[in-house]
């Protein structure tokens, strides 16, 4: 590690309980996916786009950054949904987007 290098603790949040646990444990940032375009979308509980405002409200109140993950391969039929998710992320003050497929950036 270089001198004066700051390390950011980034924790996963798959539900509101794990989000709160990350905040309480001192994470600097959390990452989360939204249903459909997230590798954990079939998990027991997954966030959806309606949860995004509350997610970011809790992140900001807890002093942590919130990163949206779009970590699936995107197909042509996913691109409109991807654009809507990114637009909503901007509206809600998401700090960054982690993507796996360059189509999300393009």
PDB file as gemmi writes it, atoms N, CA and C in Angstrom:
CRYST1    1.000    1.000    1.000  90.00  90.00  90.00 P 1                      
ATOM      1  N   UNK A   1       0.843  -1.188   0.000  1.00  0.00           N  
ATOM      2  CA  UNK A   1       0.000   0.000   0.000  1.00  0.00           C  
ATOM      3  C   UNK A   1       0.880   1.240   0.000  1.00  0.00           C  
ATOM      4  N   UNK A   2       0.504   2.184  -0.822  1.00  0.00           N  
ATOM      5  CA  UNK A   2       1.252   3.430  -0.890  1.00  0.00           C  
ATOM      6  C   UNK A   2       0.934   4.305   0.311  1.00  0.00           C  
ATOM      7  N   UNK A   3       1.901   5.093   0.705  1.00  0.00           N  
ATOM      8  CA  UNK A   3       1.709   6.016   1.815  1.00  0.00           C  
ATOM      9  C   UNK A   3       0.582   6.991   1.473  1.00  0.00           C  
ATOM     10  N   UNK A   4      -0.238   7.311   2.445  1.00  0.00           N  
ATOM     11  CA  UNK A   4      -1.371   8.242   2.300  1.00  0.00           C  
ATOM     12  C   UNK A   4      -2.484   7.715   1.404  1.00  0.00           C  
ATOM     13  N   UNK A   5      -2.449   6.447   1.075  1.00  0.00           N  
ATOM     14  CA  UNK A   5      -3.515   5.868   0.258  1.00  0.00           C  
ATOM     15  C   UNK A   5      -4.724   5.593   1.143  1.00  0.00           C  
ATOM     16  N   UNK A   6      -5.871   6.026   0.706  1.00  0.00           N  
ATOM     17  CA  UNK A   6      -7.103   5.808   1.448  1.00  0.00           C  
ATOM     18  C   UNK A   6      -7.794   4.580   0.872  1.00  0.00           C  
ATOM     19  N   UNK A   7      -8.179   3.681   1.737  1.00  0.00           N  
ATOM     20  CA  UNK A   7      -8.897   2.483   1.306  1.00  0.00           C  
ATOM     21  C   UNK A   7     -10.363   2.662   1.647  1.00  0.00           C  
ATOM     22  N   UNK A   8     -11.220   2.343   0.695  1.00  0.00           N  
ATOM     23  CA  UNK A   8     -12.659   2.443   0.901  1.00  0.00           C  
ATOM     24  C   UNK A   8     -13.216   1.045   1.135  1.00  0.00           C  
ATOM     25  N   UNK A   9     -13.948   0.879   2.217  1.00  0.00           N  
ATOM     26  CA  UNK A   9     -14.591  -0.401   2.503  1.00  0.00           C  
ATOM     27  C   UNK A   9     -15.937  -0.433   1.788  1.00  0.00           C  
ATOM     28  N   UNK A  10     -16.061  -1.328   0.806  1.00  0.00           N  
ATOM     29  CA  UNK A  10     -17.253  -1.472  -0.029  1.00  0.00           C  
ATOM     30  C   UNK A  10     -17.932  -2.786   0.332  1.00  0.00           C  
ATOM     31  N   UNK A  11     -19.178  -2.712   0.777  1.00  0.00           N  
ATOM     32  CA  UNK A  11     -19.897  -3.895   1.239  1.00  0.00           C  
ATOM     33  C   UNK A  11     -21.124  -4.155   0.366  1.00  0.00           C  
ATOM     34  N   UNK A  12     -21.481  -5.431   0.186  1.00  0.00           N  
ATOM     35  CA  UNK A  12     -22.690  -5.746  -0.578  1.00  0.00           C  
ATOM     36  C   UNK A  12     -23.944  -5.512   0.269  1.00  0.00           C  
ATOM     37  N   UNK A  13     -25.022  -5.142  -0.394  1.00  0.00           N  
ATOM     38  CA  UNK A  13     -26.310  -4.990   0.285  1.00  0.00           C  
ATOM     39  C   UNK A  13     -27.373  -5.631  -0.599  1.00  0.00           C  
ATOM     40  N   UNK A  14     -27.933  -6.719  -0.130  1.00  0.00           N  
ATOM     41  CA  UNK A  14     -28.936  -7.422  -0.916  1.00  0.00           C  
ATOM     42  C   UNK A  14     -30.345  -7.239  -0.396  1.00  0.00           C  
ATOM     43  N   UNK A  15     -30.460  -6.615   0.768  1.00  0.00           N  
ATOM     44  CA  UNK A  15     -31.767  -6.325   1.362  1.00  0.00           C  
ATOM     45  C   UNK A  15     -31.558  -5.176   2.342  1.00  0.00           C  
ATOM     46  N   UNK A  16     -32.649  -4.630   2.848  1.00  0.00           N  
ATOM     47  CA  UNK A  16     -32.514  -3.491   3.746  1.00  0.00           C  
ATOM     48  C   UNK A  16     -31.790  -3.859   5.047  1.00  0.00           C  
ATOM     49  N   UNK A  17     -31.949  -5.094   5.503  1.00  0.00           N  
ATOM     50  CA  UNK A  17     -31.245  -5.520   6.718  1.00  0.00           C  
ATOM     51  C   UNK A  17     -29.737  -5.538   6.494  1.00  0.00           C  
ATOM     52  N   UNK A  18     -29.291  -6.056   5.338  1.00  0.00           N  
ATOM     53  CA  UNK A  18     -27.849  -6.081   5.085  1.00  0.00           C  
ATOM     54  C   UNK A  18     -27.310  -4.685   4.787  1.00  0.00           C  
ATOM     55  N   UNK A  19     -28.129  -3.827   4.203  1.00  0.00           N  
ATOM     56  CA  UNK A  19     -27.734  -2.433   4.013  1.00  0.00           C  
ATOM     57  C   UNK A  19     -27.480  -1.784   5.364  1.00  0.00           C  
ATOM     58  N   UNK A  20     -28.405  -1.961   6.282  1.00  0.00           N  
ATOM     59  CA  UNK A  20     -28.248  -1.358   7.609  1.00  0.00           C  
ATOM     60  C   UNK A  20     -27.052  -1.947   8.347  1.00  0.00           C  
ATOM     61  N   UNK A  21     -26.833  -3.251   8.200  1.00  0.00           N  
ATOM     62  CA  UNK A  21     -25.684  -3.888   8.845  1.00  0.00           C  
ATOM     63  C   UNK A  21     -24.383  -3.290   8.311  1.00  0.00           C  
ATOM     64  N   UNK A  22     -24.302  -3.053   7.012  1.00  0.00           N  
ATOM     65  CA  UNK A  22     -23.096  -2.461   6.429  1.00  0.00           C  
ATOM     66  C   UNK A  22     -22.874  -1.044   6.960  1.00  0.00           C  
ATOM     67  N   UNK A  23     -23.948  -0.273   7.036  1.00  0.00           N  
ATOM     68  CA  UNK A  23     -23.848   1.085   7.569  1.00  0.00           C  
ATOM     69  C   UNK A  23     -23.396   1.041   9.025  1.00  0.00           C  
ATOM     70  N   UNK A  24     -24.043   0.202   9.819  1.00  0.00           N  
ATOM     71  CA  UNK A  24     -23.714   0.098  11.244  1.00  0.00           C  
ATOM     72  C   UNK A  24     -22.288  -0.389  11.486  1.00  0.00           C  
ATOM     73  N   UNK A  25     -21.775  -1.214  10.568  1.00  0.00           N  
ATOM     74  CA  UNK A  25     -20.433  -1.779  10.727  1.00  0.00           C  
ATOM     75  C   UNK A  25     -19.335  -0.832  10.235  1.00  0.00           C  
ATOM     76  N   UNK A  26     -19.726   0.292   9.656  1.00  0.00           N  
ATOM     77  CA  UNK A  26     -18.731   1.286   9.258  1.00  0.00           C  
ATOM     78  C   UNK A  26     -18.281   1.237   7.818  1.00  0.00           C  
ATOM     79  N   UNK A  27     -19.065   0.608   6.950  1.00  0.00           N  
ATOM     80  CA  UNK A  27     -18.705   0.602   5.527  1.00  0.00           C  
ATOM     81  C   UNK A  27     -18.669   2.036   5.000  1.00  0.00           C  
ATOM     82  N   UNK A  28     -17.781   2.279   4.063  1.00  0.00           N  
ATOM     83  CA  UNK A  28     -17.720   3.586   3.409  1.00  0.00           C  
ATOM     84  C   UNK A  28     -18.711   3.663   2.259  1.00  0.00           C  
ATOM     85  N   UNK A  29     -19.018   2.495   1.694  1.00  0.00           N  
ATOM     86  CA  UNK A  29     -19.907   2.436   0.540  1.00  0.00           C  
ATOM     87  C   UNK A  29     -20.549   1.058   0.483  1.00  0.00           C  
ATOM     88  N   UNK A  30     -21.680   0.996  -0.211  1.00  0.00           N  
ATOM     89  CA  UNK A  30     -22.348  -0.279  -0.443  1.00  0.00           C  
ATOM     90  C   UNK A  30     -22.649  -0.399  -1.931  1.00  0.00           C  
ATOM     91  N   UNK A  31     -22.767  -1.632  -2.373  1.00  0.00           N  
ATOM     92  CA  UNK A  31     -23.217  -1.862  -3.740  1.00  0.00           C  
ATOM     93  C   UNK A  31     -24.427  -2.766  -3.696  1.00  0.00           C  
ATOM     94  N   UNK A  32     -25.328  -2.538  -4.631  1.00  0.00           N  
ATOM     95  CA  UNK A  32     -26.583  -3.286  -4.667  1.00  0.00           C  
ATOM     96  C   UNK A  32     -27.045  -3.387  -6.107  1.00  0.00           C  
ATOM     97  N   UNK A  33     -27.796  -4.421  -6.369  1.00  0.00           N  
ATOM     98  CA  UNK A  33     -28.394  -4.598  -7.682  1.00  0.00           C  
ATOM     99  C   UNK A  33     -29.894  -4.423  -7.588  1.00  0.00           C  
ATOM    100  N   UNK A  34     -30.490  -4.237  -8.723  1.00  0.00           N  
ATOM    101  CA  UNK A  34     -31.940  -4.158  -8.818  1.00  0.00           C  
ATOM    102  C   UNK A  34     -32.427  -5.376  -9.581  1.00  0.00           C  
ATOM    103  N   UNK A  35     -33.645  -5.769  -9.316  1.00  0.00           N  
ATOM    104  CA  UNK A  35     -34.179  -6.980  -9.953  1.00  0.00           C  
ATOM    105  C   UNK A  35     -33.997  -6.930 -11.467  1.00  0.00           C  
ATOM    106  N   UNK A  36     -33.852  -8.056 -12.040  1.00  0.00           N  
ATOM    107  CA  UNK A  36     -33.708  -8.326 -13.466  1.00  0.00           C  
ATOM    108  C   UNK A  36     -32.276  -8.199 -13.978  1.00  0.00           C  
ATOM    109  N   UNK A  37     -31.571  -7.113 -13.685  1.00  0.00           N  
ATOM    110  CA  UNK A  37     -30.237  -6.928 -14.259  1.00  0.00           C  
ATOM    111  C   UNK A  37     -29.157  -7.039 -13.194  1.00  0.00           C  
ATOM    112  N   UNK A  38     -29.275  -8.046 -12.372  1.00  0.00           N  
ATOM    113  CA  UNK A  38     -28.365  -8.220 -11.258  1.00  0.00           C  
ATOM    114  C   UNK A  38     -28.181  -9.713 -11.033  1.00  0.00           C  
ATOM    115  N   UNK A  39     -26.956 -10.119 -10.809  1.00  0.00           N  
ATOM    116  CA  UNK A  39     -26.648 -11.544 -10.690  1.00  0.00           C  
ATOM    117  C   UNK A  39     -27.367 -12.219  -9.521  1.00  0.00           C  
ATOM    118  N   UNK A  40     -27.831 -11.444  -8.555  1.00  0.00           N  
ATOM    119  CA  UNK A  40     -28.521 -12.026  -7.409  1.00  0.00           C  
ATOM    120  C   UNK A  40     -30.029 -11.776  -7.465  1.00  0.00           C  
ATOM    121  N   UNK A  41     -30.546 -11.490  -8.647  1.00  0.00           N  
ATOM    122  CA  UNK A  41     -31.970 -11.157  -8.769  1.00  0.00           C  
ATOM    123  C   UNK A  41     -32.888 -12.297  -8.355  1.00  0.00           C  
ATOM    124  N   UNK A  42     -32.381 -13.513  -8.362  1.00  0.00           N  
ATOM    125  CA  UNK A  42     -33.197 -14.649  -7.957  1.00  0.00           C  
ATOM    126  C   UNK A  42     -32.981 -15.015  -6.488  1.00  0.00           C  
ATOM    127  N   UNK A  43     -32.246 -14.176  -5.781  1.00  0.00           N  
ATOM    128  CA  UNK A  43     -32.011 -14.422  -4.358  1.00  0.00           C  
ATOM    129  C   UNK A  43     -33.336 -14.309  -3.600  1.00  0.00           C  
ATOM    130  N   UNK A  44     -33.317 -14.737  -2.374  1.00  0.00           N  
ATOM    131  CA  UNK A  44     -34.522 -14.723  -1.543  1.00  0.00           C  
ATOM    132  C   UNK A  44     -35.203 -13.354  -1.569  1.00  0.00           C  
ATOM    133  N   UNK A  45     -34.446 -12.311  -1.503  1.00  0.00           N  
ATOM    134  CA  UNK A  45     -34.987 -10.953  -1.547  1.00  0.00           C  
ATOM    135  C   UNK A  45     -34.063 -10.121  -2.410  1.00  0.00           C  
ATOM    136  N   UNK A  46     -34.601  -9.401  -3.323  1.00  0.00           N  
ATOM    137  CA  UNK A  46     -33.806  -8.547  -4.191  1.00  0.00           C  
ATOM    138  C   UNK A  46     -34.466  -7.181  -4.251  1.00  0.00           C  
ATOM    139  N   UNK A  47     -33.674  -6.149  -4.343  1.00  0.00           N  
ATOM    140  CA  UNK A  47     -34.226  -4.808  -4.496  1.00  0.00           C  
ATOM    141  C   UNK A  47     -34.824  -4.664  -5.887  1.00  0.00           C  
ATOM    142  N   UNK A  48     -35.804  -3.779  -6.005  1.00  0.00           N  
ATOM    143  CA  UNK A  48     -36.294  -3.427  -7.330  1.00  0.00           C  
ATOM    144  C   UNK A  48     -36.252  -1.917  -7.478  1.00  0.00           C  
ATOM    145  N   UNK A  49     -36.630  -1.413  -8.636  1.00  0.00           N  
ATOM    146  CA  UNK A  49     -36.485   0.017  -8.892  1.00  0.00           C  
ATOM    147  C   UNK A  49     -37.287   0.874  -7.922  1.00  0.00           C  
ATOM    148  N   UNK A  50     -38.387   0.358  -7.412  1.00  0.00           N  
ATOM    149  CA  UNK A  50     -39.176   1.120  -6.438  1.00  0.00           C  
ATOM    150  C   UNK A  50     -38.434   1.324  -5.126  1.00  0.00           C  
ATOM    151  N   UNK A  51     -37.441   0.489  -4.851  1.00  0.00           N  
ATOM    152  CA  UNK A  51     -36.660   0.602  -3.620  1.00  0.00           C  
ATOM    153  C   UNK A  51     -35.541   1.638  -3.712  1.00  0.00           C  
ATOM    154  N   UNK A  52     -35.206   2.063  -4.912  1.00  0.00           N  
ATOM    155  CA  UNK A  52     -34.047   2.925  -5.109  1.00  0.00           C  
ATOM    156  C   UNK A  52     -34.086   4.233  -4.309  1.00  0.00           C  
ATOM    157  N   UNK A  53     -35.202   4.967  -4.285  1.00  0.00           N  
ATOM    158  CA  UNK A  53     -35.210   6.193  -3.472  1.00  0.00           C  
ATOM    159  C   UNK A  53     -34.932   5.921  -1.984  1.00  0.00           C  
ATOM    160  N   UNK A  54     -35.533   4.875  -1.436  1.00  0.00           N  
ATOM    161  CA  UNK A  54     -35.306   4.547  -0.024  1.00  0.00           C  
ATOM    162  C   UNK A  54     -33.873   4.071   0.212  1.00  0.00           C  
ATOM    163  N   UNK A  55     -33.339   3.299  -0.712  1.00  0.00           N  
ATOM    164  CA  UNK A  55     -31.943   2.849  -0.614  1.00  0.00           C  
ATOM    165  C   UNK A  55     -31.007   4.045  -0.480  1.00  0.00           C  
ATOM    166  N   UNK A  56     -31.144   4.991  -1.387  1.00  0.00           N  
ATOM    167  CA  UNK A  56     -30.231   6.127  -1.376  1.00  0.00           C  
ATOM    168  C   UNK A  56     -30.495   7.057  -0.200  1.00  0.00           C  
ATOM    169  N   UNK A  57     -31.734   7.159   0.231  1.00  0.00           N  
ATOM    170  CA  UNK A  57     -32.044   7.951   1.422  1.00  0.00           C  
ATOM    171  C   UNK A  57     -31.300   7.376   2.632  1.00  0.00           C  
ATOM    172  N   UNK A  58     -31.347   6.058   2.783  1.00  0.00           N  
ATOM    173  CA  UNK A  58     -30.664   5.405   3.904  1.00  0.00           C  
ATOM    174  C   UNK A  58     -29.147   5.521   3.776  1.00  0.00           C  
ATOM    175  N   UNK A  59     -28.640   5.394   2.558  1.00  0.00           N  
ATOM    176  CA  UNK A  59     -27.192   5.547   2.356  1.00  0.00           C  
ATOM    177  C   UNK A  59     -26.737   6.943   2.767  1.00  0.00           C  
ATOM    178  N   UNK A  60     -27.424   7.954   2.267  1.00  0.00           N  
ATOM    179  CA  UNK A  60     -27.041   9.333   2.577  1.00  0.00           C  
ATOM    180  C   UNK A  60     -27.167   9.616   4.071  1.00  0.00           C  
ATOM    181  N   UNK A  61     -28.245   9.123   4.688  1.00  0.00           N  
ATOM    182  CA  UNK A  61     -28.423   9.323   6.134  1.00  0.00           C  
ATOM    183  C   UNK A  61     -27.321   8.635   6.930  1.00  0.00           C  
ATOM    184  N   UNK A  62     -26.838   7.504   6.416  1.00  0.00           N  
ATOM    185  CA  UNK A  62     -25.786   6.758   7.095  1.00  0.00           C  
ATOM    186  C   UNK A  62     -24.385   7.199   6.717  1.00  0.00           C  
ATOM    187  N   UNK A  63     -24.276   8.164   5.803  1.00  0.00           N  
ATOM    188  CA  UNK A  63     -22.966   8.668   5.409  1.00  0.00           C  
ATOM    189  C   UNK A  63     -22.166   7.717   4.537  1.00  0.00           C  
ATOM    190  N   UNK A  64     -22.854   6.855   3.789  1.00  0.00           N  
ATOM    191  CA  UNK A  64     -22.154   5.925   2.894  1.00  0.00           C  
ATOM    192  C   UNK A  64     -22.535   6.206   1.446  1.00  0.00           C  
ATOM    193  N   UNK A  65     -21.629   5.871   0.555  1.00  0.00           N  
ATOM    194  CA  UNK A  65     -21.910   5.979  -0.869  1.00  0.00           C  
ATOM    195  C   UNK A  65     -22.712   4.758  -1.300  1.00  0.00           C  
ATOM    196  N   UNK A  66     -23.525   4.928  -2.328  1.00  0.00           N  
ATOM    197  CA  UNK A  66     -24.320   3.827  -2.859  1.00  0.00           C  
ATOM    198  C   UNK A  66     -24.025   3.618  -4.332  1.00  0.00           C  
ATOM    199  N   UNK A  67     -23.650   2.386  -4.676  1.00  0.00           N  
ATOM    200  CA  UNK A  67     -23.314   2.048  -6.052  1.00  0.00           C  
ATOM    201  C   UNK A  67     -24.301   1.012  -6.583  1.00  0.00           C  
ATOM    202  N   UNK A  68     -24.877   1.298  -7.731  1.00  0.00           N  
ATOM    203  CA  UNK A  68     -25.773   0.371  -8.414  1.00  0.00           C  
ATOM    204  C   UNK A  68     -24.938  -0.574  -9.268  1.00  0.00           C  
ATOM    205  N   UNK A  69     -25.194  -1.872  -9.160  1.00  0.00           N  
ATOM    206  CA  UNK A  69     -24.508  -2.836 -10.025  1.00  0.00           C  
ATOM    207  C   UNK A  69     -25.456  -3.290 -11.130  1.00  0.00           C  
ATOM    208  N   UNK A  70     -24.946  -3.253 -12.333  1.00  0.00           N  
ATOM    209  CA  UNK A  70     -25.614  -3.834 -13.494  1.00  0.00           C  
ATOM    210  C   UNK A  70     -24.644  -4.903 -13.981  1.00  0.00           C  
ATOM    211  N   UNK A  71     -24.669  -6.043 -13.319  1.00  0.00           N  
ATOM    212  CA  UNK A  71     -23.612  -7.030 -13.519  1.00  0.00           C  
ATOM    213  C   UNK A  71     -24.068  -8.289 -14.245  1.00  0.00           C  
ATOM    214  N   UNK A  72     -24.886  -8.087 -15.252  1.00  0.00           N  
ATOM    215  CA  UNK A  72     -25.286  -9.202 -16.111  1.00  0.00           C  
ATOM    216  C   UNK A  72     -24.913  -8.864 -17.547  1.00  0.00           C  
ATOM    217  N   UNK A  73     -24.909  -9.878 -18.383  1.00  0.00           N  
ATOM    218  CA  UNK A  73     -24.752  -9.647 -19.820  1.00  0.00           C  
ATOM    219  C   UNK A  73     -26.053  -9.015 -20.306  1.00  0.00           C  
ATOM    220  N   UNK A  74     -25.938  -7.941 -21.046  1.00  0.00           N  
ATOM    221  CA  UNK A  74     -27.119  -7.244 -21.538  1.00  0.00           C  
ATOM    222  C   UNK A  74     -27.415  -7.667 -22.972  1.00  0.00           C  
ATOM    223  N   UNK A  75     -28.667  -7.952 -23.214  1.00  0.00           N  
ATOM    224  CA  UNK A  75     -29.135  -8.289 -24.555  1.00  0.00           C  
ATOM    225  C   UNK A  75     -29.950  -7.115 -25.081  1.00  0.00           C  
ATOM    226  N   UNK A  76     -30.209  -7.109 -26.366  1.00  0.00           N  
ATOM    227  CA  UNK A  76     -30.935  -5.986 -26.965  1.00  0.00           C  
ATOM    228  C   UNK A  76     -32.220  -5.661 -26.208  1.00  0.00           C  
ATOM    229  N   UNK A  77     -32.947  -6.685 -25.793  1.00  0.00           N  
ATOM    230  CA  UNK A  77     -34.219  -6.443 -25.101  1.00  0.00           C  
ATOM    231  C   UNK A  77     -34.028  -5.855 -23.696  1.00  0.00           C  
ATOM    232  N   UNK A  78     -32.795  -5.834 -23.175  1.00  0.00           N  
ATOM    233  CA  UNK A  78     -32.512  -5.273 -21.849  1.00  0.00           C  
ATOM    234  C   UNK A  78     -32.157  -3.789 -21.889  1.00  0.00           C  
ATOM    235  N   UNK A  79     -31.873  -3.252 -23.058  1.00  0.00           N  
ATOM    236  CA  UNK A  79     -31.287  -1.915 -23.141  1.00  0.00           C  
ATOM    237  C   UNK A  79     -32.228  -0.814 -22.680  1.00  0.00           C  
ATOM    238  N   UNK A  80     -33.498  -0.909 -22.981  1.00  0.00           N  
ATOM    239  CA  UNK A  80     -34.450   0.120 -22.507  1.00  0.00           C  
ATOM    240  C   UNK A  80     -34.545   0.106 -20.986  1.00  0.00           C  
ATOM    241  N   UNK A  81     -34.632  -1.089 -20.417  1.00  0.00           N  
ATOM    242  CA  UNK A  81     -34.686  -1.212 -18.962  1.00  0.00           C  
ATOM    243  C   UNK A  81     -33.401  -0.681 -18.337  1.00  0.00           C  
ATOM    244  N   UNK A  82     -32.277  -0.989 -18.944  1.00  0.00           N  
ATOM    245  CA  UNK A  82     -30.991  -0.488 -18.451  1.00  0.00           C  
ATOM    246  C   UNK A  82     -30.992   1.030 -18.425  1.00  0.00           C  
ATOM    247  N   UNK A  83     -31.449   1.642 -19.503  1.00  0.00           N  
ATOM    248  CA  UNK A  83     -31.490   3.106 -19.573  1.00  0.00           C  
ATOM    249  C   UNK A  83     -32.408   3.686 -18.504  1.00  0.00           C  
ATOM    250  N   UNK A  84     -33.567   3.068 -18.297  1.00  0.00           N  
ATOM    251  CA  UNK A  84     -34.487   3.548 -17.256  1.00  0.00           C  
ATOM    252  C   UNK A  84     -33.858   3.434 -15.865  1.00  0.00           C  
ATOM    253  N   UNK A  85     -33.166   2.313 -15.616  1.00  0.00           N  
ATOM    254  CA  UNK A  85     -32.522   2.129 -14.316  1.00  0.00           C  
ATOM    255  C   UNK A  85     -31.429   3.169 -14.085  1.00  0.00           C  
ATOM    256  N   UNK A  86     -30.634   3.427 -15.105  1.00  0.00           N  
ATOM    257  CA  UNK A  86     -29.568   4.419 -14.958  1.00  0.00           C  
ATOM    258  C   UNK A  86     -30.150   5.817 -14.777  1.00  0.00           C  
ATOM    259  N   UNK A  87     -31.194   6.153 -15.530  1.00  0.00           N  
ATOM    260  CA  UNK A  87     -31.850   7.453 -15.365  1.00  0.00           C  
ATOM    261  C   UNK A  87     -32.395   7.611 -13.954  1.00  0.00           C  
ATOM    262  N   UNK A  88     -33.033   6.571 -13.437  1.00  0.00           N  
ATOM    263  CA  UNK A  88     -33.575   6.628 -12.084  1.00  0.00           C  
ATOM    264  C   UNK A  88     -32.452   6.707 -11.054  1.00  0.00           C  
ATOM    265  N   UNK A  89     -31.353   6.017 -11.311  1.00  0.00           N  
ATOM    266  CA  UNK A  89     -30.205   6.077 -10.409  1.00  0.00           C  
ATOM    267  C   UNK A  89     -29.677   7.507 -10.306  1.00  0.00           C  
ATOM    268  N   UNK A  90     -29.600   8.191 -11.436  1.00  0.00           N  
ATOM    269  CA  UNK A  90     -29.156   9.587 -11.438  1.00  0.00           C  
ATOM    270  C   UNK A  90     -30.127  10.437 -10.633  1.00  0.00           C  
ATOM    271  N   UNK A  91     -31.427  10.263 -10.870  1.00  0.00           N  
ATOM    272  CA  UNK A  91     -32.458  11.013 -10.137  1.00  0.00           C  
ATOM    273  C   UNK A  91     -32.349  10.829  -8.631  1.00  0.00           C  
ATOM    274  N   UNK A  92     -32.010   9.616  -8.209  1.00  0.00           N  
ATOM    275  CA  UNK A  92     -31.981   9.282  -6.780  1.00  0.00           C  
ATOM    276  C   UNK A  92     -30.633   9.565  -6.128  1.00  0.00           C  
ATOM    277  N   UNK A  93     -29.669  10.026  -6.908  1.00  0.00           N  
ATOM    278  CA  UNK A  93     -28.385  10.397  -6.333  1.00  0.00           C  
ATOM    279  C   UNK A  93     -27.415   9.248  -6.113  1.00  0.00           C  
ATOM    280  N   UNK A  94     -27.547   8.181  -6.904  1.00  0.00           N  
ATOM    281  CA  UNK A  94     -26.597   7.072  -6.811  1.00  0.00           C  
ATOM    282  C   UNK A  94     -25.199   7.620  -7.099  1.00  0.00           C  
ATOM    283  N   UNK A  95     -24.220   7.157  -6.335  1.00  0.00           N  
ATOM    284  CA  UNK A  95     -22.863   7.677  -6.449  1.00  0.00           C  
ATOM    285  C   UNK A  95     -22.086   7.100  -7.625  1.00  0.00           C  
ATOM    286  N   UNK A  96     -22.480   5.940  -8.103  1.00  0.00           N  
ATOM    287  CA  UNK A  96     -21.792   5.331  -9.232  1.00  0.00           C  
ATOM    288  C   UNK A  96     -22.514   4.089  -9.682  1.00  0.00           C  
ATOM    289  N   UNK A  97     -22.154   3.619 -10.860  1.00  0.00           N  
ATOM    290  CA  UNK A  97     -22.740   2.403 -11.411  1.00  0.00           C  
ATOM    291  C   UNK A  97     -21.589   1.470 -11.759  1.00  0.00           C  
ATOM    292  N   UNK A  98     -21.696   0.237 -11.303  1.00  0.00           N  
ATOM    293  CA  UNK A  98     -20.712  -0.799 -11.614  1.00  0.00           C  
ATOM    294  C   UNK A  98     -21.321  -1.667 -12.704  1.00  0.00           C  
ATOM    295  N   UNK A  99     -20.669  -1.719 -13.853  1.00  0.00           N  
ATOM    296  CA  UNK A  99     -21.228  -2.470 -14.970  1.00  0.00           C  
ATOM    297  C   UNK A  99     -20.313  -3.626 -15.362  1.00  0.00           C  
ATOM    298  N   UNK A 100     -20.924  -4.667 -15.905  1.00  0.00           N  
ATOM    299  CA  UNK A 100     -20.183  -5.824 -16.388  1.00  0.00           C  
ATOM    300  C   UNK A 100     -20.153  -5.855 -17.908  1.00  0.00           C  
ATOM    301  N   UNK A 101     -21.082  -5.178 -18.528  1.00  0.00           N  
ATOM    302  CA  UNK A 101     -21.217  -5.224 -19.979  1.00  0.00           C  
ATOM    303  C   UNK A 101     -21.077  -3.803 -20.524  1.00  0.00           C  
ATOM    304  N   UNK A 102     -20.193  -3.613 -21.468  1.00  0.00           N  
ATOM    305  CA  UNK A 102     -19.960  -2.280 -22.039  1.00  0.00           C  
ATOM    306  C   UNK A 102     -21.216  -1.687 -22.680  1.00  0.00           C  
ATOM    307  N   UNK A 103     -22.198  -2.490 -23.007  1.00  0.00           N  
ATOM    308  CA  UNK A 103     -23.443  -1.967 -23.576  1.00  0.00           C  
ATOM    309  C   UNK A 103     -24.108  -0.983 -22.608  1.00  0.00           C  
ATOM    310  N   UNK A 104     -23.929  -1.190 -21.321  1.00  0.00           N  
ATOM    311  CA  UNK A 104     -24.517  -0.268 -20.338  1.00  0.00           C  
ATOM    312  C   UNK A 104     -23.867   1.117 -20.428  1.00  0.00           C  
ATOM    313  N   UNK A 105     -22.607   1.148 -20.774  1.00  0.00           N  
ATOM    314  CA  UNK A 105     -21.900   2.422 -20.890  1.00  0.00           C  
ATOM    315  C   UNK A 105     -22.228   3.096 -22.219  1.00  0.00           C  
ATOM    316  N   UNK A 106     -22.306   2.284 -23.249  1.00  0.00           N  
ATOM    317  CA  UNK A 106     -22.595   2.846 -24.575  1.00  0.00           C  
ATOM    318  C   UNK A 106     -23.997   3.381 -24.621  1.00  0.00           C  
TER     319      UNK A 106                                                      
END                                                                             
